[in-house]
Amino acid sequence: MAKVTEGTVKNYINDAAKYAKSKLNGAELLEKIYLQVDNMKGVSKEVLDYAKNKKVTIIDNFSKLPGL
């Protein structure tokens, strides 16, 4: 995310967060929301905190996800 602005990153987080309380046939989905980045070193603490408040987890490697 180092190549995009912080505002753009927050827009990505906001877009992902829309799915956090989605419903299917009237039932709320309880899935976690992940946003994948190429390199966690480029993600600031402010962005990580913003994502956490929106219930979005930022990861750099999908193989670290539980169940994979």
mmCIF file of the N, C-alpha and C atoms, coordinates in Angstrom:
data_MODEL
# 
_entry.id   MODEL 
# 
loop_
_atom_site.group_PDB 
_atom_site.id 
_atom_site.type_symbol 
_atom_site.label_atom_id 
_atom_site.label_alt_id 
_atom_site.label_comp_id 
_atom_site.label_asym_id 
_atom_site.label_entity_id 
_atom_site.label_seq_id 
_atom_site.pdbx_PDB_ins_code 
_atom_site.Cartn_x 
_atom_site.Cartn_y 
_atom_site.Cartn_z 
_atom_site.occupancy 
_atom_site.B_iso_or_equiv 
_atom_site.pdbx_formal_charge 
_atom_site.auth_seq_id 
_atom_site.auth_comp_id 
_atom_site.auth_asym_id 
_atom_site.auth_atom_id 
_atom_site.pdbx_PDB_model_num 
ATOM 1   N N  . MET A 1 1  ? 0.804   -1.188  0.000  1.00 0.00 ? 1  MET A N  1 
ATOM 2   C CA . MET A 1 1  ? 0.000   0.000   0.000  1.00 0.00 ? 1  MET A CA 1 
ATOM 3   C C  . MET A 1 1  ? 0.850   1.257   0.000  1.00 0.00 ? 1  MET A C  1 
ATOM 4   N N  . ALA A 1 2  ? 2.137   1.113   0.002  1.00 0.00 ? 2  ALA A N  1 
ATOM 5   C CA . ALA A 1 2  ? 3.023   2.264   0.028  1.00 0.00 ? 2  ALA A CA 1 
ATOM 6   C C  . ALA A 1 2  ? 2.909   3.088   -1.259 1.00 0.00 ? 2  ALA A C  1 
ATOM 7   N N  . LYS A 1 3  ? 2.399   2.504   -2.337 1.00 0.00 ? 3  LYS A N  1 
ATOM 8   C CA . LYS A 1 3  ? 2.320   3.197   -3.608 1.00 0.00 ? 3  LYS A CA 1 
ATOM 9   C C  . LYS A 1 3  ? 1.011   3.962   -3.782 1.00 0.00 ? 3  LYS A C  1 
ATOM 10  N N  . VAL A 1 4  ? 0.100   3.868   -2.827 1.00 0.00 ? 4  VAL A N  1 
ATOM 11  C CA . VAL A 1 4  ? -1.165  4.594   -2.917 1.00 0.00 ? 4  VAL A CA 1 
ATOM 12  C C  . VAL A 1 4  ? -1.283  5.534   -1.717 1.00 0.00 ? 4  VAL A C  1 
ATOM 13  N N  . THR A 1 5  ? -2.137  6.530   -1.851 1.00 0.00 ? 5  THR A N  1 
ATOM 14  C CA . THR A 1 5  ? -2.288  7.484   -0.762 1.00 0.00 ? 5  THR A CA 1 
ATOM 15  C C  . THR A 1 5  ? -3.069  6.868   0.397  1.00 0.00 ? 5  THR A C  1 
ATOM 16  N N  . GLU A 1 6  ? -2.920  7.472   1.565  1.00 0.00 ? 6  GLU A N  1 
ATOM 17  C CA . GLU A 1 6  ? -3.642  6.999   2.738  1.00 0.00 ? 6  GLU A CA 1 
ATOM 18  C C  . GLU A 1 6  ? -5.159  7.100   2.527  1.00 0.00 ? 6  GLU A C  1 
ATOM 19  N N  . GLY A 1 7  ? -5.592  8.141   1.837  1.00 0.00 ? 7  GLY A N  1 
ATOM 20  C CA . GLY A 1 7  ? -7.015  8.299   1.547  1.00 0.00 ? 7  GLY A CA 1 
ATOM 21  C C  . GLY A 1 7  ? -7.551  7.166   0.684  1.00 0.00 ? 7  GLY A C  1 
ATOM 22  N N  . THR A 1 8  ? -6.757  6.766   -0.309 1.00 0.00 ? 8  THR A N  1 
ATOM 23  C CA . THR A 1 8  ? -7.157  5.651   -1.168 1.00 0.00 ? 8  THR A CA 1 
ATOM 24  C C  . THR A 1 8  ? -7.228  4.358   -0.372 1.00 0.00 ? 8  THR A C  1 
ATOM 25  N N  . VAL A 1 9  ? -6.264  4.142   0.500  1.00 0.00 ? 9  VAL A N  1 
ATOM 26  C CA . VAL A 1 9  ? -6.252  2.943   1.342  1.00 0.00 ? 9  VAL A CA 1 
ATOM 27  C C  . VAL A 1 9  ? -7.507  2.912   2.211  1.00 0.00 ? 9  VAL A C  1 
ATOM 28  N N  . LYS A 1 10 ? -7.847  4.052   2.795  1.00 0.00 ? 10 LYS A N  1 
ATOM 29  C CA . LYS A 1 10 ? -9.045  4.105   3.642  1.00 0.00 ? 10 LYS A CA 1 
ATOM 30  C C  . LYS A 1 10 ? -10.301 3.840   2.821  1.00 0.00 ? 10 LYS A C  1 
ATOM 31  N N  . ASN A 1 11 ? -10.320 4.282   1.565  1.00 0.00 ? 11 ASN A N  1 
ATOM 32  C CA . ASN A 1 11 ? -11.453 3.962   0.694  1.00 0.00 ? 11 ASN A CA 1 
ATOM 33  C C  . ASN A 1 11 ? -11.546 2.457   0.452  1.00 0.00 ? 11 ASN A C  1 
ATOM 34  N N  . TYR A 1 12 ? -10.397 1.796   0.242  1.00 0.00 ? 12 TYR A N  1 
ATOM 35  C CA . TYR A 1 12 ? -10.389 0.340   0.081  1.00 0.00 ? 12 TYR A CA 1 
ATOM 36  C C  . TYR A 1 12 ? -10.942 -0.328  1.339  1.00 0.00 ? 12 TYR A C  1 
ATOM 37  N N  . ILE A 1 13 ? -10.522 0.159   2.499  1.00 0.00 ? 13 ILE A N  1 
ATOM 38  C CA . ILE A 1 13 ? -10.985 -0.407  3.770  1.00 0.00 ? 13 ILE A CA 1 
ATOM 39  C C  . ILE A 1 13 ? -12.489 -0.193  3.907  1.00 0.00 ? 13 ILE A C  1 
ATOM 40  N N  . ASN A 1 14 ? -12.962 1.012   3.598  1.00 0.00 ? 14 ASN A N  1 
ATOM 41  C CA . ASN A 1 14 ? -14.397 1.288   3.678  1.00 0.00 ? 14 ASN A CA 1 
ATOM 42  C C  . ASN A 1 14 ? -15.192 0.380   2.751  1.00 0.00 ? 14 ASN A C  1 
ATOM 43  N N  . ASP A 1 15 ? -14.679 0.164   1.542  1.00 0.00 ? 15 ASP A N  1 
ATOM 44  C CA . ASP A 1 15 ? -15.353 -0.725  0.597  1.00 0.00 ? 15 ASP A CA 1 
ATOM 45  C C  . ASP A 1 15 ? -15.410 -2.154  1.136  1.00 0.00 ? 15 ASP A C  1 
ATOM 46  N N  . ALA A 1 16 ? -14.313 -2.619  1.693  1.00 0.00 ? 16 ALA A N  1 
ATOM 47  C CA . ALA A 1 16 ? -14.290 -3.975  2.255  1.00 0.00 ? 16 ALA A CA 1 
ATOM 48  C C  . ALA A 1 16 ? -15.208 -4.084  3.463  1.00 0.00 ? 16 ALA A C  1 
ATOM 49  N N  . ALA A 1 17 ? -15.267 -3.030  4.276  1.00 0.00 ? 17 ALA A N  1 
ATOM 50  C CA . ALA A 1 17 ? -16.071 -3.045  5.502  1.00 0.00 ? 17 ALA A CA 1 
ATOM 51  C C  . ALA A 1 17 ? -17.563 -3.155  5.203  1.00 0.00 ? 17 ALA A C  1 
ATOM 52  N N  . LYS A 1 18 ? -17.990 -2.780  4.018  1.00 0.00 ? 18 LYS A N  1 
ATOM 53  C CA . LYS A 1 18 ? -19.408 -2.877  3.650  1.00 0.00 ? 18 LYS A CA 1 
ATOM 54  C C  . LYS A 1 18 ? -19.918 -4.311  3.758  1.00 0.00 ? 18 LYS A C  1 
ATOM 55  N N  . TYR A 1 19 ? -19.018 -5.270  3.643  1.00 0.00 ? 19 TYR A N  1 
ATOM 56  C CA . TYR A 1 19 ? -19.414 -6.676  3.664  1.00 0.00 ? 19 TYR A CA 1 
ATOM 57  C C  . TYR A 1 19 ? -19.422 -7.261  5.071  1.00 0.00 ? 19 TYR A C  1 
ATOM 58  N N  . ALA A 1 20 ? -18.981 -6.499  6.052  1.00 0.00 ? 20 ALA A N  1 
ATOM 59  C CA . ALA A 1 20 ? -18.838 -7.021  7.413  1.00 0.00 ? 20 ALA A CA 1 
ATOM 60  C C  . ALA A 1 20 ? -20.167 -7.446  8.025  1.00 0.00 ? 20 ALA A C  1 
ATOM 61  N N  . LYS A 1 21 ? -21.224 -6.776  7.696  1.00 0.00 ? 21 LYS A N  1 
ATOM 62  C CA . LYS A 1 21 ? -22.529 -7.132  8.267  1.00 0.00 ? 21 LYS A CA 1 
ATOM 63  C C  . LYS A 1 21 ? -23.527 -7.461  7.166  1.00 0.00 ? 21 LYS A C  1 
ATOM 64  N N  . SER A 1 22 ? -23.052 -8.133  6.147  1.00 0.00 ? 22 SER A N  1 
ATOM 65  C CA . SER A 1 22 ? -23.922 -8.529  5.054  1.00 0.00 ? 22 SER A CA 1 
ATOM 66  C C  . SER A 1 22 ? -24.904 -9.593  5.523  1.00 0.00 ? 22 SER A C  1 
ATOM 67  N N  . LYS A 1 23 ? -26.014 -9.675  4.808  1.00 0.00 ? 23 LYS A N  1 
ATOM 68  C CA . LYS A 1 23 ? -27.023 -10.678 5.137  1.00 0.00 ? 23 LYS A CA 1 
ATOM 69  C C  . LYS A 1 23 ? -27.279 -11.558 3.925  1.00 0.00 ? 23 LYS A C  1 
ATOM 70  N N  . LEU A 1 24 ? -27.585 -12.812 4.193  1.00 0.00 ? 24 LEU A N  1 
ATOM 71  C CA . LEU A 1 24 ? -27.943 -13.768 3.169  1.00 0.00 ? 24 LEU A CA 1 
ATOM 72  C C  . LEU A 1 24 ? -29.222 -14.444 3.616  1.00 0.00 ? 24 LEU A C  1 
ATOM 73  N N  . ASN A 1 25 ? -30.276 -14.285 2.847  1.00 0.00 ? 25 ASN A N  1 
ATOM 74  C CA . ASN A 1 25 ? -31.590 -14.825 3.216  1.00 0.00 ? 25 ASN A CA 1 
ATOM 75  C C  . ASN A 1 25 ? -32.010 -14.372 4.614  1.00 0.00 ? 25 ASN A C  1 
ATOM 76  N N  . GLY A 1 26 ? -31.705 -13.134 4.957  1.00 0.00 ? 26 GLY A N  1 
ATOM 77  C CA . GLY A 1 26 ? -32.105 -12.574 6.245  1.00 0.00 ? 26 GLY A CA 1 
ATOM 78  C C  . GLY A 1 26 ? -31.165 -12.869 7.394  1.00 0.00 ? 26 GLY A C  1 
ATOM 79  N N  . ALA A 1 27 ? -30.200 -13.761 7.200  1.00 0.00 ? 27 ALA A N  1 
ATOM 80  C CA . ALA A 1 27 ? -29.255 -14.112 8.272  1.00 0.00 ? 27 ALA A CA 1 
ATOM 81  C C  . ALA A 1 27 ? -27.957 -13.329 8.086  1.00 0.00 ? 27 ALA A C  1 
ATOM 82  N N  . GLU A 1 28 ? -27.455 -12.750 9.179  1.00 0.00 ? 28 GLU A N  1 
ATOM 83  C CA . GLU A 1 28 ? -26.206 -11.991 9.115  1.00 0.00 ? 28 GLU A CA 1 
ATOM 84  C C  . GLU A 1 28 ? -25.027 -12.930 8.926  1.00 0.00 ? 28 GLU A C  1 
ATOM 85  N N  . LEU A 1 29 ? -24.165 -12.598 7.978  1.00 0.00 ? 29 LEU A N  1 
ATOM 86  C CA . LEU A 1 29 ? -22.966 -13.396 7.754  1.00 0.00 ? 29 LEU A CA 1 
ATOM 87  C C  . LEU A 1 29 ? -21.933 -13.057 8.817  1.00 0.00 ? 29 LEU A C  1 
ATOM 88  N N  . LEU A 1 30 ? -21.258 -14.044 9.322  1.00 0.00 ? 30 LEU A N  1 
ATOM 89  C CA . LEU A 1 30 ? -20.296 -13.841 10.395 1.00 0.00 ? 30 LEU A CA 1 
ATOM 90  C C  . LEU A 1 30 ? -18.853 -14.008 9.921  1.00 0.00 ? 30 LEU A C  1 
ATOM 91  N N  . GLU A 1 31 ? -18.650 -13.867 8.635  1.00 0.00 ? 31 GLU A N  1 
ATOM 92  C CA . GLU A 1 31 ? -17.314 -14.027 8.073  1.00 0.00 ? 31 GLU A CA 1 
ATOM 93  C C  . GLU A 1 31 ? -16.431 -12.837 8.424  1.00 0.00 ? 31 GLU A C  1 
ATOM 94  N N  . LYS A 1 32 ? -15.131 -13.098 8.573  1.00 0.00 ? 32 LYS A N  1 
ATOM 95  C CA . LYS A 1 32 ? -14.169 -12.014 8.766  1.00 0.00 ? 32 LYS A CA 1 
ATOM 96  C C  . LYS A 1 32 ? -13.858 -11.398 7.410  1.00 0.00 ? 32 LYS A C  1 
ATOM 97  N N  . ILE A 1 33 ? -13.524 -10.126 7.430  1.00 0.00 ? 33 ILE A N  1 
ATOM 98  C CA . ILE A 1 33 ? -13.197 -9.404  6.207  1.00 0.00 ? 33 ILE A CA 1 
ATOM 99  C C  . ILE A 1 33 ? -11.688 -9.160  6.181  1.00 0.00 ? 33 ILE A C  1 
ATOM 100 N N  . TYR A 1 34 ? -11.045 -9.584  5.089  1.00 0.00 ? 34 TYR A N  1 
ATOM 101 C CA . TYR A 1 34 ? -9.603  -9.424  4.930  1.00 0.00 ? 34 TYR A CA 1 
ATOM 102 C C  . TYR A 1 34 ? -9.309  -8.545  3.723  1.00 0.00 ? 34 TYR A C  1 
ATOM 103 N N  . LEU A 1 35 ? -8.276  -7.739  3.840  1.00 0.00 ? 35 LEU A N  1 
ATOM 104 C CA . LEU A 1 35 ? -7.771  -6.940  2.732  1.00 0.00 ? 35 LEU A CA 1 
ATOM 105 C C  . LEU A 1 35 ? -6.310  -7.327  2.549  1.00 0.00 ? 35 LEU A C  1 
ATOM 106 N N  . GLN A 1 36 ? -5.978  -7.843  1.377  1.00 0.00 ? 36 GLN A N  1 
ATOM 107 C CA . GLN A 1 36 ? -4.623  -8.335  1.131  1.00 0.00 ? 36 GLN A CA 1 
ATOM 108 C C  . GLN A 1 36 ? -3.768  -7.234  0.534  1.00 0.00 ? 36 GLN A C  1 
ATOM 109 N N  . VAL A 1 37 ? -2.543  -7.108  1.046  1.00 0.00 ? 37 VAL A N  1 
ATOM 110 C CA . VAL A 1 37 ? -1.562  -6.156  0.533  1.00 0.00 ? 37 VAL A CA 1 
ATOM 111 C C  . VAL A 1 37 ? -0.295  -6.917  0.142  1.00 0.00 ? 37 VAL A C  1 
ATOM 112 N N  . ASP A 1 38 ? 0.520   -6.301  -0.694 1.00 0.00 ? 38 ASP A N  1 
ATOM 113 C CA . ASP A 1 38 ? 1.760   -6.949  -1.121 1.00 0.00 ? 38 ASP A CA 1 
ATOM 114 C C  . ASP A 1 38 ? 2.824   -6.961  -0.034 1.00 0.00 ? 38 ASP A C  1 
ATOM 115 N N  . ASN A 1 39 ? 2.842   -5.905  0.787  1.00 0.00 ? 39 ASN A N  1 
ATOM 116 C CA . ASN A 1 39 ? 3.921   -5.774  1.755  1.00 0.00 ? 39 ASN A CA 1 
ATOM 117 C C  . ASN A 1 39 ? 3.410   -5.030  2.990  1.00 0.00 ? 39 ASN A C  1 
ATOM 118 N N  . MET A 1 40 ? 3.369   -5.700  4.123  1.00 0.00 ? 40 MET A N  1 
ATOM 119 C CA . MET A 1 40 ? 2.875   -5.095  5.364  1.00 0.00 ? 40 MET A CA 1 
ATOM 120 C C  . MET A 1 40 ? 3.774   -3.957  5.843  1.00 0.00 ? 40 MET A C  1 
ATOM 121 N N  . LYS A 1 41 ? 5.033   -3.935  5.420  1.00 0.00 ? 41 LYS A N  1 
ATOM 122 C CA . LYS A 1 41 ? 5.957   -2.880  5.864  1.00 0.00 ? 41 LYS A CA 1 
ATOM 123 C C  . LYS A 1 41 ? 5.507   -1.498  5.401  1.00 0.00 ? 41 LYS A C  1 
ATOM 124 N N  . GLY A 1 42 ? 4.724   -1.432  4.327  1.00 0.00 ? 42 GLY A N  1 
ATOM 125 C CA . GLY A 1 42 ? 4.259   -0.159  3.813  1.00 0.00 ? 42 GLY A CA 1 
ATOM 126 C C  . GLY A 1 42 ? 2.969   0.335   4.440  1.00 0.00 ? 42 GLY A C  1 
ATOM 127 N N  . VAL A 1 43 ? 2.429   -0.412  5.409  1.00 0.00 ? 43 VAL A N  1 
ATOM 128 C CA . VAL A 1 43 ? 1.150   -0.063  6.024  1.00 0.00 ? 43 VAL A CA 1 
ATOM 129 C C  . VAL A 1 43 ? 1.412   0.620   7.368  1.00 0.00 ? 43 VAL A C  1 
ATOM 130 N N  . SER A 1 44 ? 0.941   1.835   7.513  1.00 0.00 ? 44 SER A N  1 
ATOM 131 C CA . SER A 1 44 ? 1.170   2.592   8.753  1.00 0.00 ? 44 SER A CA 1 
ATOM 132 C C  . SER A 1 44 ? 0.282   2.092   9.891  1.00 0.00 ? 44 SER A C  1 
ATOM 133 N N  . LYS A 1 45 ? 0.675   2.408   11.099 1.00 0.00 ? 45 LYS A N  1 
ATOM 134 C CA . LYS A 1 45 ? -0.112  2.042   12.276 1.00 0.00 ? 45 LYS A CA 1 
ATOM 135 C C  . LYS A 1 45 ? -1.482  2.713   12.214 1.00 0.00 ? 45 LYS A C  1 
ATOM 136 N N  . GLU A 1 46 ? -1.530  3.944   11.722 1.00 0.00 ? 46 GLU A N  1 
ATOM 137 C CA . GLU A 1 46 ? -2.812  4.647   11.611 1.00 0.00 ? 46 GLU A CA 1 
ATOM 138 C C  . GLU A 1 46 ? -3.780  3.886   10.703 1.00 0.00 ? 46 GLU A C  1 
ATOM 139 N N  . VAL A 1 47 ? -3.272  3.376   9.585  1.00 0.00 ? 47 VAL A N  1 
ATOM 140 C CA . VAL A 1 47 ? -4.107  2.612   8.656  1.00 0.00 ? 47 VAL A CA 1 
ATOM 141 C C  . VAL A 1 47 ? -4.530  1.299   9.294  1.00 0.00 ? 47 VAL A C  1 
ATOM 142 N N  . LEU A 1 48 ? -3.618  0.627   9.989  1.00 0.00 ? 48 LEU A N  1 
ATOM 143 C CA . LEU A 1 48 ? -3.972  -0.624  10.666 1.00 0.00 ? 48 LEU A CA 1 
ATOM 144 C C  . LEU A 1 48 ? -5.047  -0.384  11.721 1.00 0.00 ? 48 LEU A C  1 
ATOM 145 N N  . ASP A 1 49 ? -4.931  0.700   12.473 1.00 0.00 ? 49 ASP A N  1 
ATOM 146 C CA . ASP A 1 49 ? -5.934  1.036   13.480 1.00 0.00 ? 49 ASP A CA 1 
ATOM 147 C C  . ASP A 1 49 ? -7.275  1.366   12.830 1.00 0.00 ? 49 ASP A C  1 
ATOM 148 N N  . TYR A 1 50 ? -7.231  2.092   11.726 1.00 0.00 ? 50 TYR A N  1 
ATOM 149 C CA . TYR A 1 50 ? -8.452  2.441   10.995 1.00 0.00 ? 50 TYR A CA 1 
ATOM 150 C C  . TYR A 1 50 ? -9.160  1.170   10.523 1.00 0.00 ? 50 TYR A C  1 
ATOM 151 N N  . ALA A 1 51 ? -8.386  0.251   9.968  1.00 0.00 ? 51 ALA A N  1 
ATOM 152 C CA . ALA A 1 51 ? -8.957  -1.019  9.502  1.00 0.00 ? 51 ALA A CA 1 
ATOM 153 C C  . ALA A 1 51 ? -9.548  -1.811  10.667 1.00 0.00 ? 51 ALA A C  1 
ATOM 154 N N  . LYS A 1 52 ? -8.836  -1.844  11.774 1.00 0.00 ? 52 LYS A N  1 
ATOM 155 C CA . LYS A 1 52 ? -9.320  -2.579  12.943 1.00 0.00 ? 52 LYS A CA 1 
ATOM 156 C C  . LYS A 1 52 ? -10.656 -2.011  13.425 1.00 0.00 ? 52 LYS A C  1 
ATOM 157 N N  . ASN A 1 53 ? -10.771 -0.691  13.449 1.00 0.00 ? 53 ASN A N  1 
ATOM 158 C CA . ASN A 1 53 ? -12.024 -0.060  13.861 1.00 0.00 ? 53 ASN A CA 1 
ATOM 159 C C  . ASN A 1 53 ? -13.172 -0.384  12.915 1.00 0.00 ? 53 ASN A C  1 
ATOM 160 N N  . LYS A 1 54 ? -12.845 -0.650  11.664 1.00 0.00 ? 54 LYS A N  1 
ATOM 161 C CA . LYS A 1 54 ? -13.851 -1.004  10.656 1.00 0.00 ? 54 LYS A CA 1 
ATOM 162 C C  . LYS A 1 54 ? -14.064 -2.525  10.576 1.00 0.00 ? 54 LYS A C  1 
ATOM 163 N N  . LYS A 1 55 ? -13.357 -3.273  11.442 1.00 0.00 ? 55 LYS A N  1 
ATOM 164 C CA . LYS A 1 55 ? -13.430 -4.739  11.480 1.00 0.00 ? 55 LYS A CA 1 
ATOM 165 C C  . LYS A 1 55 ? -12.911 -5.388  10.195 1.00 0.00 ? 55 LYS A C  1 
ATOM 166 N N  . VAL A 1 56 ? -11.850 -4.786  9.647  1.00 0.00 ? 56 VAL A N  1 
ATOM 167 C CA . VAL A 1 56 ? -11.167 -5.319  8.466  1.00 0.00 ? 56 VAL A CA 1 
ATOM 168 C C  . VAL A 1 56 ? -9.752  -5.676  8.890  1.00 0.00 ? 56 VAL A C  1 
ATOM 169 N N  . THR A 1 57 ? -9.322  -6.893  8.565  1.00 0.00 ? 57 THR A N  1 
ATOM 170 C CA . THR A 1 57 ? -7.970  -7.342  8.885  1.00 0.00 ? 57 THR A CA 1 
ATOM 171 C C  . THR A 1 57 ? -7.109  -7.232  7.638  1.00 0.00 ? 57 THR A C  1 
ATOM 172 N N  . ILE A 1 58 ? -5.986  -6.543  7.756  1.00 0.00 ? 58 ILE A N  1 
ATOM 173 C CA . ILE A 1 58 ? -5.053  -6.413  6.636  1.00 0.00 ? 58 ILE A CA 1 
ATOM 174 C C  . ILE A 1 58 ? -3.998  -7.498  6.766  1.00 0.00 ? 58 ILE A C  1 
ATOM 175 N N  . ILE A 1 59 ? -3.803  -8.248  5.693  1.00 0.00 ? 59 ILE A N  1 
ATOM 176 C CA . ILE A 1 59 ? -2.819  -9.335  5.680  1.00 0.00 ? 59 ILE A CA 1 
ATOM 177 C C  . ILE A 1 59 ? -1.957  -9.219  4.422  1.00 0.00 ? 59 ILE A C  1 
ATOM 178 N N  . ASP A 1 60 ? -0.794  -9.860  4.463  1.00 0.00 ? 60 ASP A N  1 
ATOM 179 C CA . ASP A 1 60 ? 0.069   -9.857  3.277  1.00 0.00 ? 60 ASP A CA 1 
ATOM 180 C C  . ASP A 1 60 ? 0.255   -11.242 2.685  1.00 0.00 ? 60 ASP A C  1 
ATOM 181 N N  . ASN A 1 61 ? -0.323  -12.257 3.322  1.00 0.00 ? 61 ASN A N  1 
ATOM 182 C CA . ASN A 1 61 ? -0.116  -13.617 2.846  1.00 0.00 ? 61 ASN A CA 1 
ATOM 183 C C  . ASN A 1 61 ? -1.356  -14.457 3.167  1.00 0.00 ? 61 ASN A C  1 
ATOM 184 N N  . PHE A 1 62 ? -2.110  -14.813 2.135  1.00 0.00 ? 62 PHE A N  1 
ATOM 185 C CA . PHE A 1 62 ? -3.332  -15.580 2.350  1.00 0.00 ? 62 PHE A CA 1 
ATOM 186 C C  . PHE A 1 62 ? -3.080  -16.949 2.970  1.00 0.00 ? 62 PHE A C  1 
ATOM 187 N N  . SER A 1 63 ? -1.882  -17.484 2.813  1.00 0.00 ? 63 SER A N  1 
ATOM 188 C CA . SER A 1 63 ? -1.610  -18.807 3.369  1.00 0.00 ? 63 SER A CA 1 
ATOM 189 C C  . SER A 1 63 ? -1.595  -18.801 4.892  1.00 0.00 ? 63 SER A C  1 
ATOM 190 N N  . LYS A 1 64 ? -1.550  -17.614 5.512  1.00 0.00 ? 64 LYS A N  1 
ATOM 191 C CA . LYS A 1 64 ? -1.577  -17.496 6.973  1.00 0.00 ? 64 LYS A CA 1 
ATOM 192 C C  . LYS A 1 64 ? -2.996  -17.535 7.532  1.00 0.00 ? 64 LYS A C  1 
ATOM 193 N N  . LEU A 1 65 ? -3.997  -17.532 6.643  1.00 0.00 ? 65 LEU A N  1 
ATOM 194 C CA . LEU A 1 65 ? -5.379  -17.547 7.104  1.00 0.00 ? 65 LEU A CA 1 
ATOM 195 C C  . LEU A 1 65 ? -5.716  -18.891 7.760  1.00 0.00 ? 65 LEU A C  1 
ATOM 196 N N  . PRO A 1 66 ? -6.496  -18.863 8.824  1.00 0.00 ? 66 PRO A N  1 
ATOM 197 C CA . PRO A 1 66 ? -6.901  -20.114 9.460  1.00 0.00 ? 66 PRO A CA 1 
ATOM 198 C C  . PRO A 1 66 ? -7.682  -20.980 8.496  1.00 0.00 ? 66 PRO A C  1 
ATOM 199 N N  . GLY A 1 67 ? -7.442  -22.253 8.507  1.00 0.00 ? 67 GLY A N  1 
ATOM 200 C CA . GLY A 1 67 ? -8.175  -23.187 7.673  1.00 0.00 ? 67 GLY A CA 1 
ATOM 201 C C  . GLY A 1 67 ? -7.597  -23.410 6.288  1.00 0.00 ? 67 GLY A C  1 
ATOM 202 N N  . LEU A 1 68 ? -6.489  -22.760 5.979  1.00 0.00 ? 68 LEU A N  1 
ATOM 203 C CA . LEU A 1 68 ? -5.880  -22.971 4.644  1.00 0.00 ? 68 LEU A CA 1 
ATOM 204 C C  . LEU A 1 68 ? -4.700  -23.884 4.742  1.00 0.00 ? 68 LEU A C  1 
# 
